[in-house]
Amino acid sequence: MQSESLRHAPGTFSIAARDPESNVYGAAVTTGTVCVGATCPYVSEAAAVVTQSYTETEHGRDGVARAAAGDRLEDALSERLAADERAAYRQVHGVGTESEFVFTGAECVEWCGHRVGDDYTVAGNMLAGREVVGATAEAYESATGDMADRLVTALEAGAAAGGDERGELSAALLVHAPDPEFYHNLRVDLSETPVSDLRELLTEARRAKAKIREETDETFGEYPPELLDFGVKY
């Protein structure tokens, strides 16, 4: 159902990616307004999608759901945009199991554009310049670590290259993995340095996991993790 209003997420750049070997999908995004993680990134066991510019949340939700049901992501998102009378204002991109998809509407605010790489897509609008998208992509390609680390590294590079021409205010990381972690869903909803804060949040979450593992081993011994099915300790 077409929404009655346009929800604008200005000055946004983002990356969606997959690791086909581990079946991990992820997305990271930052923008010049608050709470970008609430409406822009979406992931499932078969896709990662970001919807931005004048954000239509149903494009993201439906895209990852249909991919999880076995549809090609390219087909799902193309069909949604074809039926969207405001598609010219949208920017939508993502990766599925067998395809990538990128779309930048003709009415998106300059600088706007996108890039497709091996197992990832990058897109942005209202940016300082095309170098933001390029830096984000290149940083992801050369980054090491797991999906979360690589995605945050990509955002850091894009921000360093100019990012939103007015500066960023929020950032988010969202990952779907066979073995979920509590640092797979991180949000910085309002900050003058949201990408740096996202990195700090990721680092602290990893430290917390290591501490919980240590405390669990001290309490129960070094049992296989599957025998310690108590959930996350808070």
FENRABEL-V588813 format. One record per pair of residues at least 12 apart in sequence whose ideal C-beta (glycine too) atoms are under 6 Angstrom apart, sorted by the first residue. I is the first residue (numbers start at 1). J is the second residue. Records with the same first field share a line. If there is no record, write none. Layout:
I = J  J
This chain:
6 = 54
7 = 55
8 = 54
9 = 31  40  52  55
10 = 32  33  126
11 = 31  32  126  164  166
12 = 31  52
13 = 124  127  132  158
14 = 29  50
15 = 28  122  136  140  154
16 = 48  50  93  94  95  121
17 = 120
18 = 95  119
19 = 147
23 = 178
24 = 147  177
25 = 43  48  176
26 = 48  147  151  175
27 = 41  43  48  50  174
28 = 151  155  173
29 = 41  50  172
30 = 155  168  171  194  195
31 = 170
32 = 164  166  168  169
33 = 169
34 = 169  170  189  190
35 = 170  189
36 = 170  172
37 = 172  187
39 = 55  57
40 = 52  55
41 = 172  174
42 = 60  61  64
43 = 174  176
44 = 64  68  176
45 = 68  176
46 = 67  68  97
47 = 64  67  73  94  96
48 = 94  95
49 = 63  64  94
50 = 93
51 = 92
52 = 91
53 = 90  91  108  125
54 = 89  90
59 = 80  92
63 = 76  77
67 = 96
72 = 99
73 = 94  96  99  101
74 = 99  101
77 = 92  101
81 = 103
87 = 105
88 = 105  106  107
89 = 105  107
90 = 105
91 = 104  108  123  125
93 = 114  121  123
95 = 121
100 = 116  121
102 = 114  116  121
108 = 125
109 = 125  126
111 = 127  129  130
112 = 125
113 = 130  133
115 = 133  137
117 = 137
120 = 140
122 = 136  137
128 = 162  165
129 = 162
131 = 161
132 = 158  161  162  163
135 = 157  158  161
136 = 154  157  158
139 = 153  154  157
140 = 154
147 = 175
148 = 175  202
151 = 173
152 = 198  199  202
155 = 195
156 = 195
159 = 195
168 = 194
170 = 188  189  194
171 = 188  194  195  198
172 = 187
173 = 186
182 = 232
183 = 202  205
186 = 201
212 = 233
